[in-house]
Amino acid sequence: MDRRKRTRQLIELGGLMKKAGLVEITGDDRTLIYGALLWMADRLEGEQGEHARKVWRDWGRAAFEMEAKEKAEKATKPPTGTGEPGQTAQ
């Protein structure tokens, strides 16, 4: 993998961690996050790995779909105004 693709991949993976709330939930504790990732890798390599993949993939898919739906709904809402009485958004 070339350097540019690797950099993009790392940025996207970091974005997923942020999107999942891991940074806030852990107080940005890198040791805790790394330990959780190691636990996840262990689960994926274990006897129940295929089950974990299915469950986690389903959760991820549902979250992405929910986010896309919320984004689409937000984009179709009309402006609500400027906050000043008697004025509307331009």
C-alpha beads as a LAMMPS data file, in Angstrom:
LAMMPS data file: protein, C-alpha beads

90 atoms
89 bonds

1 atom types
1 bond types

-500.0 500.0 xlo xhi
-500.0 500.0 ylo yhi
-500.0 500.0 zlo zhi

Masses

1 110.0

Atoms # bond

1 1 1 0.000 0.000 0.000
2 1 1 1.447 3.340 -0.939
3 1 1 1.908 6.085 1.630
4 1 1 -1.028 8.230 0.497
5 1 1 -3.505 5.322 0.610
6 1 1 -2.206 4.231 3.997
7 1 1 -2.571 7.760 5.374
8 1 1 -6.146 7.959 4.091
9 1 1 -6.942 4.549 5.607
10 1 1 -5.569 5.581 9.006
11 1 1 -7.532 8.841 8.951
12 1 1 -10.741 7.001 8.062
13 1 1 -10.198 4.424 10.814
14 1 1 -9.584 7.202 13.330
15 1 1 -12.786 8.852 12.124
16 1 1 -14.714 5.658 12.790
17 1 1 -13.358 5.547 16.335
18 1 1 -14.479 9.142 16.858
19 1 1 -17.874 8.484 15.226
20 1 1 -18.430 5.477 17.507
21 1 1 -17.850 7.723 20.511
22 1 1 -14.779 5.819 21.697
23 1 1 -12.669 8.927 22.138
24 1 1 -15.205 10.582 24.444
25 1 1 -16.277 7.402 26.250
26 1 1 -12.691 6.479 27.114
27 1 1 -11.555 10.013 27.855
28 1 1 -9.108 9.611 24.942
29 1 1 -7.283 6.903 26.914
30 1 1 -5.140 5.310 24.184
31 1 1 -4.206 2.357 26.379
32 1 1 -7.872 1.564 27.000
33 1 1 -8.735 1.929 23.307
34 1 1 -5.824 -0.299 22.284
35 1 1 -6.835 -2.922 24.850
36 1 1 -10.398 -2.894 23.543
37 1 1 -9.131 -3.329 19.985
38 1 1 -6.953 -6.247 21.083
39 1 1 -9.984 -7.817 22.782
40 1 1 -11.996 -7.355 19.585
41 1 1 -9.222 -8.979 17.509
42 1 1 -9.137 -11.893 19.956
43 1 1 -12.900 -12.342 19.632
44 1 1 -12.697 -12.287 15.838
45 1 1 -10.015 -14.988 15.865
46 1 1 -11.843 -17.177 18.393
47 1 1 -14.478 -19.867 18.047
48 1 1 -17.287 -17.332 17.844
49 1 1 -15.452 -15.112 15.341
50 1 1 -17.949 -15.530 12.525
51 1 1 -20.834 -14.775 14.868
52 1 1 -19.070 -11.651 16.168
53 1 1 -18.388 -10.521 12.582
54 1 1 -22.073 -10.893 11.693
55 1 1 -23.344 -9.107 14.795
56 1 1 -20.842 -6.239 14.576
57 1 1 -21.304 -5.854 10.806
58 1 1 -25.097 -5.697 11.282
59 1 1 -24.718 -3.042 14.003
60 1 1 -22.358 -1.022 11.817
61 1 1 -24.614 -1.265 8.776
62 1 1 -27.636 -0.184 10.831
63 1 1 -25.705 2.775 12.279
64 1 1 -24.515 3.916 8.821
65 1 1 -28.082 3.616 7.468
66 1 1 -29.511 5.574 10.416
67 1 1 -26.907 8.289 9.954
68 1 1 -27.652 8.534 6.219
69 1 1 -31.380 8.749 6.928
70 1 1 -30.899 11.507 9.525
71 1 1 -28.623 13.411 7.152
72 1 1 -31.169 13.153 4.327
73 1 1 -34.003 14.305 6.592
74 1 1 -31.944 17.258 7.786
75 1 1 -31.146 18.258 4.185
76 1 1 -34.838 18.310 3.200
77 1 1 -36.074 20.409 6.140
78 1 1 -36.905 24.011 5.249
79 1 1 -34.980 26.799 7.025
80 1 1 -36.514 27.742 10.357
81 1 1 -35.557 31.392 10.386
82 1 1 -32.872 33.519 11.948
83 1 1 -34.093 33.327 15.489
84 1 1 -35.336 36.933 15.400
85 1 1 -39.103 37.409 15.770
86 1 1 -40.766 38.278 12.480
87 1 1 -37.708 37.413 10.364
88 1 1 -37.072 34.404 8.145
89 1 1 -33.910 32.927 6.709
90 1 1 -32.714 34.249 3.378

Bonds

1 1 1 2
2 1 2 3
3 1 3 4
4 1 4 5
5 1 5 6
6 1 6 7
7 1 7 8
8 1 8 9
9 1 9 10
10 1 10 11
11 1 11 12
12 1 12 13
13 1 13 14
14 1 14 15
15 1 15 16
16 1 16 17
17 1 17 18
18 1 18 19
19 1 19 20
20 1 20 21
21 1 21 22
22 1 22 23
23 1 23 24
24 1 24 25
25 1 25 26
26 1 26 27
27 1 27 28
28 1 28 29
29 1 29 30
30 1 30 31
31 1 31 32
32 1 32 33
33 1 33 34
34 1 34 35
35 1 35 36
36 1 36 37
37 1 37 38
38 1 38 39
39 1 39 40
40 1 40 41
41 1 41 42
42 1 42 43
43 1 43 44
44 1 44 45
45 1 45 46
46 1 46 47
47 1 47 48
48 1 48 49
49 1 49 50
50 1 50 51
51 1 51 52
52 1 52 53
53 1 53 54
54 1 54 55
55 1 55 56
56 1 56 57
57 1 57 58
58 1 58 59
59 1 59 60
60 1 60 61
61 1 61 62
62 1 62 63
63 1 63 64
64 1 64 65
65 1 65 66
66 1 66 67
67 1 67 68
68 1 68 69
69 1 69 70
70 1 70 71
71 1 71 72
72 1 72 73
73 1 73 74
74 1 74 75
75 1 75 76
76 1 76 77
77 1 77 78
78 1 78 79
79 1 79 80
80 1 80 81
81 1 81 82
82 1 82 83
83 1 83 84
84 1 84 85
85 1 85 86
86 1 86 87
87 1 87 88
88 1 88 89
89 1 89 90
